[in-house]
């Protein structure tokens, strides 16, 4: 009998690519091997990857901090005090909420660990988590790792991927403990509008649930859409845990800095367990994050750059016969319907084989993901490099349609 069978059922089904093929781009060494072999990876939600992109102001801070020698030491597991103060000011300016840096904010080693930690204290074996579908793959996996059960709530393209509360009501049971959303949504780029957010908040309060909201993509909202944080809605702060990241908006994925915002009753528990579960976030990265958040020119420059890139990607991808592209409302991702050309696995494999470009299959993003691909159109610093890769995808998919005799 394999010693692996002694693992609990939450973990033992996970696969890291050592004994079987794993198609998820951030599991195992698959993507790393592709990069080594000269392939183009447009499957990591990492702005400007693989090009250097640290802002000058952030570089100067890091060099200065290294010279003074302090980054060789821990900060407290709750995070650098100055960074928490900067975040509190940012939340005040963005969502008009007053937070106490010493009672409402926890710095985490990236938002992925922060998201799992946000969920962990609430879920007992068999608790159910309502999760919109399509959604970030970790949402479904995390529910299982915490001992719960992921319950998929479909988002419909004909409804612009907005919430349909009737679909939530159909699935709520006596075992439902939590609702977990990614807002703006990954992979669709949807910014949930006021009606969606208010109806969801009413649903959460009606059924006395916990809401975990991942706002990793909040920094770049397009076309004058309103970004409403559920935690700012009346009656929601005491039952909402929100996770944030500097990876997507500031292009600093490698720094591994995220943060959690919650009321002090919940945060007392998160502070109490932080050293056991998370440890202290990298000291140098926290110092750099302070500068990145305070230097407003970075967000402004990136917003213009990423909006331009979104429009370029949409124009190219939507011009491909038998492909339907959705105009992203936020962020760095394109979600395209390739169902006329084949399955997600088939089309992604074809692009990898023929164009040497790695993209995300839609299926890890939920039951609604079959027939879709996710493409990180924000890869590359220069637009011309992105245009070259996107046109290569276009040429390849046109050829696939010819081979399938669809024209």
C-alpha positions in Angstrom: 0.0 0.0 0.0 1.3 3.4 -0.9 2.1 5.7 2.0 0.2 8.4 0.1 -3.0 6.6 1.1 -2.4 7.8 4.6 -3.0 11.4 3.5 -6.4 12.9 4.1 -8.8 13.0 1.2 -8.4 16.8 0.9 -4.9 16.5 -0.3 -4.1 13.0 -1.7 -5.8 13.6 -5.0 -3.6 16.6 -5.8 -1.2 16.0 -8.7 2.0 18.0 -9.3 3.0 16.5 -12.7 5.5 13.9 -11.4 3.5 10.9 -12.4 0.9 12.2 -14.8 0.5 15.1 -17.1 -0.9 18.3 -15.5 -2.2 21.0 -17.9 -2.6 23.8 -15.3 0.1 26.3 -16.0 1.2 26.9 -12.4 1.4 23.3 -11.3 4.6 21.3 -11.6 7.5 22.2 -14.0 5.5 22.1 -17.3 5.6 25.9 -17.9 9.2 26.1 -16.8 10.2 23.5 -19.3 8.3 25.2 -22.1 10.1 28.5 -21.3 13.5 26.7 -21.4 12.6 25.3 -24.8 11.7 28.7 -26.2 7.9 28.5 -26.1 5.8 31.5 -25.4 3.8 31.3 -22.1 0.6 33.4 -22.1 -0.9 31.3 -19.3 0.4 33.0 -16.2 -1.6 36.0 -14.9 1.6 37.9 -14.5 1.6 41.4 -16.2 4.5 41.9 -18.6 6.0 38.4 -18.1 8.7 37.5 -19.0 10.1 41.1 -19.4 11.8 43.2 -16.7 9.3 45.6 -15.3 10.2 46.9 -11.9 9.5 50.7 -11.7 12.5 52.9 -11.0 11.1 54.3 -7.8 10.7 50.7 -6.5 14.2 49.8 -7.6 15.7 52.7 -5.7 13.8 51.7 -2.5 15.0 48.2 -2.7 18.7 49.2 -3.3 18.5 51.6 -0.4 16.9 49.0 2.0 19.5 46.4 1.1 22.3 48.9 1.8 20.9 49.6 5.2 20.9 45.9 6.0 17.5 45.7 7.8 15.7 43.4 5.3 17.7 40.5 6.7 15.3 40.5 9.6 11.7 39.6 10.2 8.8 41.9 10.4 6.0 40.9 12.7 3.8 38.2 11.0 0.9 40.8 10.8 3.2 42.8 8.5 5.2 46.1 8.3 3.4 48.9 10.2 4.0 51.5 7.5 2.7 49.2 4.8 -0.5 48.6 6.7 -0.9 52.4 7.1 -0.4 52.9 3.4 -3.0 50.2 2.7 -5.5 51.8 5.1 -5.1 55.1 3.3 -5.6 53.4 0.0 -8.8 51.7 1.1 -10.1 55.1 2.5 -9.4 56.8 -0.8 -10.9 54.0 -2.9 -13.8 52.7 -1.0 -14.3 55.4 1.7 -13.8 53.0 4.6 -11.9 53.9 7.7 -9.6 51.0 8.8 -7.3 50.6 11.8 -3.9 49.5 10.5 -3.4 47.5 13.7 -6.8 45.8 13.8 -8.1 45.4 10.3 -5.2 44.6 8.0 -2.9 41.5 7.7 0.0 41.3 5.2 0.3 37.9 3.5 3.0 36.3 1.3 0.9 36.8 -1.8 -2.9 36.7 -2.2 -3.0 33.0 -3.0 -1.9 32.1 0.5 -4.0 34.9 1.8 -7.1 33.5 0.1 -6.6 30.0 1.6 -5.9 31.5 5.0 -9.1 33.7 4.8 -11.2 30.6 4.2 -9.4 28.2 6.6 -10.9 29.3 10.0 -14.5 28.9 8.8 -14.8 25.6 7.1 -15.5 22.3 8.9 -15.8 18.9 7.2 -18.8 19.0 4.8 -19.5 22.7 4.9 -20.6 24.0 1.5 -19.1 27.0 -0.4 -21.1 28.6 -3.2 -18.7 29.6 -5.9 -19.6 31.4 -9.2 -18.6 29.3 -12.3 -16.4 30.1 -14.2 -14.0 31.3 -11.5 -10.4 31.1 -10.4 -9.5 27.4 -10.1 -8.0 27.9 -6.6 -11.5 28.8 -5.4 -12.8 25.3 -6.0 -9.6 23.6 -4.8 -9.3 25.7 -1.6 -12.8 24.7 -0.6 -11.8 21.1 -0.7 -8.4 21.7 1.0 -10.3 23.3 3.9 -12.6 20.3 4.2 -15.6 21.9 2.5 -17.5 21.2 -0.6 -17.4 23.5 -3.7 -20.9 24.2 -5.0 -20.8 25.6 -8.6 -23.1 28.5 -9.3 -23.3 29.1 -13.1 -22.6 32.5 -14.6 -24.1 32.9 -18.0 -22.5 34.6 -21.0 -25.9 35.8 -22.2 -26.2 37.6 -18.9 -22.8 39.2 -19.2 -21.5 36.8 -16.5 -23.3 38.8 -13.9 -24.8 37.1 -10.8 -28.2 35.5 -11.0 -29.3 35.3 -7.4 -31.9 32.7 -8.3 -29.0 30.3 -9.2 -27.6 30.9 -5.7 -31.0 30.3 -4.1 -31.4 27.0 -5.9 -28.1 25.8 -4.3 -28.2 27.1 -0.7 -28.7 24.3 1.9 -28.4 23.9 5.6 -24.8 23.0 5.0 -23.9 26.3 3.2 -21.4 28.3 5.2 -19.7 30.6 2.7 -19.9 32.4 -0.6 -16.5 32.9 -2.4 -16.2 35.3 -5.3 -13.3 36.7 -7.4 -14.2 40.4 -8.1 -13.4 41.4 -10.8 -13.8 37.9 -12.1 -11.0 35.7 -13.2 -11.2 34.5 -16.0 -14.0 36.5 -17.7 -12.8 40.0 -16.6 -16.3 40.8 -15.4 -16.8 43.7 -13.0 -19.9 42.7 -11.0 -22.3 45.7 -11.3 -24.2 47.4 -8.5 -27.3 45.2 -8.9 -25.2 42.0 -8.8 -23.2 43.1 -5.7 -26.3 44.4 -3.8 -28.3 41.3 -4.5 -25.5 39.1 -3.5 -25.0 41.0 -0.2 -28.7 40.7 0.5 -28.5 36.9 -0.1 -25.4 36.6 2.2 -27.2 38.5 5.0 -30.5 36.7 4.5 -28.9 33.3 4.9 -26.3 34.4 7.6 -23.3 33.4 5.5 -19.7 34.4 5.3 -18.4 36.2 2.2 -14.8 35.8 1.0 -14.0 38.3 -1.8 -10.8 38.1 -3.8 -10.1 41.5 -5.3 -6.7 40.8 -6.9 -7.8 42.4 -10.2 -9.4 45.5 -8.7 -6.8 48.1 -9.9 -7.7 48.3 -13.6 -11.4 48.8 -14.3 -12.3 50.0 -17.8 -14.9 52.0 -19.6 -16.0 54.0 -16.4 -17.4 51.0 -14.7 -18.0 51.2 -11.0 -16.0 48.9 -8.7 -18.0 48.2 -5.6 -16.3 46.3 -2.7 -18.8 44.1 -0.9 -17.1 44.9 2.4 -18.2 48.6 1.9 -21.9 47.7 1.7 -23.9 48.4 4.8 -24.0 45.4 7.1 -21.3 43.5 5.3 -18.0 44.4 6.9 -18.7 42.1 9.9 -19.2 39.1 7.6 -16.8 39.8 4.7 -13.1 38.9 4.4 -11.4 40.5 1.5 -8.1 39.6 -0.1 -5.9 41.8 -2.2 -2.7 41.7 -4.2 0.0 43.9 -5.7 0.7 41.4 -8.4 -1.9 42.2 -11.0 -2.3 46.0 -10.7 1.3 46.9 -10.1 2.9 44.1 -12.1 4.9 42.8 -9.1 3.9 39.2 -9.0 7.3 38.0 -8.0 7.3 40.1 -4.8 4.7 37.9 -3.2 2.9 40.6 -1.2 -0.9 40.5 -0.6 -3.1 41.5 2.3 -6.4 40.6 4.0 -8.9 43.1 5.3 -11.5 42.1 7.9 -13.2 43.4 11.0 -11.3 43.2 14.3 -13.3 40.3 15.7 -12.2 38.1 12.8 -8.8 39.7 12.4 -7.9 38.8 16.0 -8.1 35.1 14.9 -6.1 35.8 11.8 -3.4 37.6 13.7 -3.3 34.8 16.2 -2.6 32.1 13.6 -0.5 34.1 11.2 2.9 32.9 12.5 1.8 29.3 12.4 0.3 29.3 8.9 1.8 32.1 7.0 4.9 33.4 8.6 6.2 36.9 8.1 6.0 38.2 4.5 9.4 39.0 2.9 10.8 42.2 4.6 12.4 43.7 1.5 9.3 43.0 -0.6 7.1 44.8 1.9 9.4 47.9 1.8 9.2 47.8 -2.0 5.4 47.5 -1.8 5.1 50.7 0.3 6.8 52.6 -2.5 4.8 50.9 -5.2 1.5 51.8 -3.5 2.5 55.4 -2.8 3.8 56.1 -6.3 0.5 56.8 -8.0 2.3 57.3 -11.4 2.8 53.5 -11.6 -0.9 52.6 -11.6 -1.7 55.5 -13.9 1.0 54.4 -16.5 0.0 50.7 -16.3 -3.7 51.5 -16.6 -3.1 53.3 -19.9 -0.8 50.5 -21.1 -3.2 47.7 -20.1 -6.3 49.4 -21.5 -4.5 49.7 -24.8 -3.4 46.1 -24.7 -6.9 45.0 -23.9 -8.2 46.7 -27.0 -5.4 45.3 -29.2 -6.1 41.8 -27.9 -9.9 42.1 -28.4 -9.5 43.4 -32.0 -7.2 40.5 -33.0 -8.9 37.7 -31.1 -12.4 38.8 -32.1 -11.4 38.8 -35.8 -10.7 35.1 -35.8 -13.3 33.1 -37.7 -15.3 30.7 -35.4 -14.0 32.4 -32.3 -16.0 34.7 -30.0 -14.0 37.0 -27.8 -15.5 38.9 -24.8 -14.4 42.5 -24.3 -12.8 42.4 -20.8 -14.2 44.9 -18.3 -11.0 44.8 -16.2 -7.6 43.4 -15.7 -5.2 41.5 -18.0 -7.1 38.4 -19.3 -9.0 37.5 -22.4 -11.7 34.8 -22.2 -12.5 33.4 -25.7 -15.1 30.9 -26.9 -13.4 28.4 -29.2 -16.2 25.7 -29.0 -16.7 25.7 -32.8 -13.0 24.7 -33.2 -13.0 21.9 -30.6 -12.6 21.2 -26.9 -10.6 23.4 -24.7 -7.9 20.7 -24.3 -7.8 20.1 -28.1 -7.4 23.7 -29.1 -4.9 24.5 -26.4 -2.8 21.5 -27.4 -3.0 22.6 -31.0 -1.7 26.1 -30.2 1.1 24.6 -28.1 2.1 22.2 -30.9 1.7 24.4 -33.9 2.3 28.0 -32.5 4.5 27.0 -29.5 2.2 29.2 -27.4 0.9 28.1 -24.0 -2.6 29.3 -23.0 -5.0 28.2 -20.3 -7.7 25.5 -21.0 -11.1 26.7 -19.8 -12.0 23.6 -17.9 -10.0 24.3 -14.6 -12.2 27.4 -14.3 -15.3 25.4 -13.7 -18.0 23.4 -15.3 -18.8 26.4 -17.6 -15.2 26.5 -18.9 -15.4 23.8 -21.5 -15.1 25.3 -25.0 -13.1 28.4 -23.7 -9.5 29.5 -23.5 -8.0 32.0 -21.1 -5.2 34.1 -22.6 -3.1 36.5 -20.6 -2.9 39.3 -23.1 -0.9 41.5 -20.7 2.2 39.4 -21.3 5.3 41.3 -22.6 6.3 44.8 -21.9 6.1 46.0 -25.6 2.8 46.0 -27.5 4.6 44.8 -30.6 5.6 41.5 -28.9 2.1 41.0 -27.7 0.7 41.7 -31.2 3.1 39.2 -32.7 2.0 36.5 -30.3 -1.7 37.2 -30.7 -1.4 37.2 -34.5 0.4 33.9 -34.3 -2.6 32.5 -32.3 -4.9 33.9 -35.0 -3.0 32.3 -37.8 -2.9 29.0 -36.0 -6.6 28.9 -35.2 -7.5 29.9 -38.8 -5.4 26.9 -39.9 -7.2 24.7 -37.4 -10.6 25.7 -38.9 -9.2 24.9 -42.4 -8.1 21.5 -41.2 -11.5 20.8 -39.8 -13.1 22.1 -43.0 -15.3 24.6 -41.2 -15.0 27.2 -44.0 
